[in-house]
Amino acid sequence: MKKAFTLLEMLLVFTIMGLSFGLAVLYAQVSQLRADLHGQADSFVSYVRLAQSDAASGKHGLAHGVRVESDSYTLFSGAVYDPLDPLNILVELPPTIEIQNIALNGGGSDLIFTIPYGETDTYGSLNFTSLSTGETVLITIYANGILDY
C-alpha cells in the first residue's frame, strides 16, 4: 500500500491557501489606502502650519492662507486668494481622497492667518475622506491657529 494525498485533501489545502492569499492581498490594499489618507492629511496639516508660521513671522508683511477645495488645496500670500499669483502652491489630492464637509467660519473656503500672531477668523473643520474605504480624518482649526486631527 502506497501513501499519498487524495484529490479531496489537495483541493482543500489549495482552497485554504487561495483564501489566505486573497485575504492578505485585500488587507494590504486597505492598509495602503489608509496610509495614503493619513499621509495626505498629515501633508495638509504641515502646509497649514507653514501658512500660519509665515503669517506669524510677518513674511513679506502679508497674511498667508490656504484655499481648500474638494480635490486640492492652495497656499497663497495676502488676505485674499488670487488664482493667478505665480507664488501660489497648489497641492492636488489623489483621486481616491477628497476633502469634504468644509465648515469654516464665514462660510468660505479660505483659511487665512493674520500677522503678527498667526491667528485666524476663518477657523473651523473639514474632513479628509477616502472614497475607497469611507474612512475619514477630521481636522479642526482653532482661532488661535492650533490644529487638531
Buried (B, 14 or more C-beta within 10 A) or exposed (E): EEEEEEEEEEEEEEEEEEEEEEEEEEEEEBEEBBEBBBEBBEBBBEBBBBBBBBBBEEBEEBBBBBBBBBEEBBBBBBBEBEEEEEEBEEEEBBEBBBBEEBEBEEEBBBBBBBBEEBBBEBBBBBBBBBBBBEBBBEBEBEEEBEBEB
